[in-house]
Amino acid sequence: MSHKLEKLRGFEAVEDQPMPVGFRGELRPYQKAGYNWLHFVKDYHFGGCLADDMGLGKAQPLHANILTPSGWKKMGELRVGDPLINSQGHTSRVTGVFPQGEKEIFKVTFTDNSTAECCADHLWAVQSAVQKYRGQPYQVKALHELRGNLHDKHGNTKWFIPLVKPVELTAQPVPIEPYLMGLLLGDGGFRQNSIHLSTGDAEIVNYVAQDLPPTLAMRRQGESCDYTFVKNTAGWTNELMQSIQDLGLKGKGSKDQFVPEVYLFNDAATRLGVLQGLLDSDGYMSVQGDVCQFTSVSTALIEGITFLVQSLGGTVSKSSKLPSYAHKGEKRAGQFAHTLTLSLPPHIQPFRLTRKAALYRPKTKYEPYRGIKSVELVGTMPAQCIAVDAPDRLYVTDNLVLTHNTIQTLALLLQRKESGEAGGAATLLAMPTSLVYNWLSEARKFTPGLRILTYTGTYRDKNVAQFAAYDVVLTSYGIVRLDAELLKTYKFDYVILDESQAIKNPSSTTSQAVRGLHSRHRLILTGTPVENSTMDLWSQMSFINPGLLGTQAFFRKEFLKPIEKGKDEARTRKLHALIKPFILRRHKAQVARELP
């Protein structure tokens, strides 16, 4: 073993590997080196972490996300006549597609830290701070007119762009009425074999009673504020419990709760209903009526609420802290909590509950805004413009981060298929939901010989036998959580995690679900192996090479505390030496000459 590790540590045994015959395109030298390295760790029967700097693989403008009524679509895939979402949240159509060839591309960062990429000639609808205050119309300026003039003499943001109006996404049926779903996520509980809701508001009790299926009733627990949902008809299934189970929420504590995707990617009325339920039950409204907040220990729930607010035309600011409390004279740490401060358009009423709605004062003078914070050159790359039939010619876009990790990994999987090394077993590739179709598109482009299954959606075929007909199964972390017991019955060739920082918390349900999967090999892809704590590293490394860094308790004692609290350089060097053989990380400066 020590001999193997020495070879790994020095990358001595990395050999040039032939590319698969069916691969379309050509890898740049650093990508080919990464492809060779993937073979290298696999041949030594270790798991690997491909952790190149995300700056290497910035999304090309042709791959930029454009919002359509059914979700995101890449700029390079748009054709004349395609529907997309305009600035009013309605559907417009593409009237022209104009390839621009190679252009210098800039990254524009806004005051809410969202970003977009465009060329210097791209036109933006902007207002100055004075024009915004006076309610004057937007003016159109090219980016090259703005980039050297982003702040006033006091350093304040000078240019502001319009926010999208509430987005009209395609409606789809939901198993639980949206407002009730929000109430249950806010003040409900699913951890036992029953569902309960805690509320002292008779108005909420009346709302719930109206939304319940006829086979169910609310039952108060004595004189408390706790209610359970029980069957009032013998022989019928508890529909609410069945729906909670189908949505993957049964058994979830407050730290693991989330807004199901079917409620996020739905029409505005559904999204608003969920938001109102969340805020009526567990939201905060200041007496002055100017501060609306929501606090949760669940990162996933916070992300869901952020999407709900932004898709309704609002903005959020997030703060996080580790609270403390006294217990029998002893100071103890609570759970890490996130607080969102919400800013919504004046026509959006975030509450149904009368006592909170009466306090809420819509922001008519200082509506939600997004300003341009910085502009920086990304590089030269292919670009494309589109024309749309919206009155203001604006459409909703977002930059898409596609790392070169994608293409190197696909090349490896195609080689395993062509050589027969995969043995007919499929590879499972798990990732955030937003990346599934990006991987599918890249596979079709570079490795069309791979048979790809997208294992996603409410109506997916829950049958692992179908995997035998495919080479790669693309799925989301949410589906892995929901189908953990089913997926562990299949032995995959590889289990690959994209954006593997999703498992940085070893006690999370996502982390536990992926650890239960069976495969010959494991690989993780990430641009940020450590985001907040050295413990992020332990969780990911223990997935690809269990036991390498010892138990969680051992790691905390030997590395986490000495490094983070004691700034122990010797322990830092020791940890680096342990993980070095299994991580390949290149920075932009190292390969700059190879980039387009």
Secondary structure, 3 states (H helix, E strand, C coil): CHHHHHHHHCCCCCCCCCCCCCCCCCCCHHHHHHHHHHHHHHHCCCCEEECCCHHHHCCCHHHCEEEECCEEEEHHHCCCCCEEEECCCCEEEEEEEEEEEEEEEEEEEECCCCEEEEECCCEEEEEEHHHHHHCCCCEEEEHHHHCCCCECCCCCECEEECCCCCCCCCCCCCCCCHHHHHHHHHHEECCCCCCEEECCCHHHHHHHHHHCCCCEEEEECCCCCEEEEEECCCCCCCHHHHHHHHCCCCCCCCCCCCCCHHHHCCCHHHHHHHHHHHHHHHEEECCCCCCEEEEECCHHHHHHHHHHHHHCCCEEEEEEECCEEEECCEEEECCCEEEEEEECCCCCCCCCCHHHHHHCCCCCCCCCCEEEEEEEEEEEEEEEEEEECCCCCCECEECCCCCCHHHHHHHHHHHHHHHCCCCCCCEEEEECHHHHHHHHHHHHHHCCCCCEEECCCCCCCCCHHHHHHCCEEEEEHHHHHHCHHHHCCCEEEEEEEECHHHHCCCCCHHHHHHHCCEEEEEEEECCCCCCCCCHHHHHHHHHHCCCCCCCHHHHHHHHHHHHHCCCCHHHHHHHHHHHHHHEECCCHHHHHHHCC
